[in-house]
Amino acid sequence: MKFNLSEVTDLIRSRRTVYPENYSERQIQRDQLEQILNNALWAPTHGNTQPWRFVVFQGDSREELADFLAKTYLKITPKEQQKDSKLAKMLNRPKQAPVVVAVCMKRDPNRKIREIEEIEAVACAIHNMHLTCTAYGIGGFWSTPGPIYSEDVLPFLGLEEEDRCLGLFYMGYPKSEWPDGQRKPLEYLTEWKN
Ligand SMILES: Cc1cc2nc3c(=O)[nH]c(=O)nc-3n(C[C@H](O)[C@H](O)[C@H](O)COP(=O)(O)O)c2cc1C
């Protein structure tokens, strides 16, 4: 065995979504953030296009993110569907986390790889971030609010027309218990063929 499989399995199974409401004030250090992002880069990438891009919001820039989310939510959501609770999350969550990373997919100019595969590569990068957070005891939350799919996200994050934002990845140390998870057993999900 090249690695300690029981530790690797523990790490994978311990990865949990921890929401910003449950983060403490404890800061995440710059070297930790760099480790988290450097591990993201080692996700699989078809054709080695390395389509991931990151915009890191910390300090006062989290306010700009909150403003963007709230403003865009109100713009893209019909009035009768707008909910105060959703708007409050857009406004509050960025400030409840010491760091939020917008994780984006940069479309390769040669289009040599299908878009879905570029998206899949970035999803794997986000997973690497989440696993690395778990190793530090940092909670993560992959958030996909409506505004990240709006056209206004492109200028906000400095993206071009065919690029996409795949999510906001919130990080913070939990202020209470690490959450439990649940999964369906493998036998319900697998067909074995011989
Ligand atoms: C592509 C993707 C988008 C997600 N977007 C949201 C989201 O917008 N809001 C949310 O509460 N959770 C979101 N999640 C997190 C899931 O809710 C979470 O993974 C699920 O509840 C399982 O919990 P666990 O991550 O602790 O295993 C997202 C997960 C994925 C893979």
The ligand as an ORCA input file, in Angstrom:
! r2SCAN-3c Opt
* xyz 0 1
  C     -22.437     21.121     -7.399
  C     -22.872     21.323     -5.976
  C     -23.568     22.465     -5.633
  C     -24.010     22.666     -4.325
  N     -24.709     23.818     -4.015
  C     -25.233     23.970     -2.780
  C     -26.015     25.107     -2.465
  O     -26.196     26.018     -3.279
  N     -26.566     25.185     -1.229
  C     -26.373     24.199     -0.295
  O     -26.906     24.309      0.811
  N     -25.562     23.145     -0.542
  C     -24.992     23.001     -1.767
  N     -24.175     21.929     -2.043
  C     -23.728     21.060     -0.940
  C     -24.663     19.909     -0.686
  O     -25.839     20.396     -0.092
  C     -23.958     18.902      0.248
  O     -22.822     18.386     -0.394
  C     -24.925     17.787      0.647
  O     -25.864     18.267      1.553
  C     -24.191     16.606      1.283
  O     -23.537     17.014      2.468
  P     -21.970     16.805      2.677
  O     -21.252     17.741      1.714
  O     -21.720     17.167      4.099
  O     -21.632     15.378      2.378
  C     -23.712     21.706     -3.324
  C     -23.004     20.538     -3.691
  C     -22.589     20.351     -4.994
  C     -21.832     19.085     -5.361
*
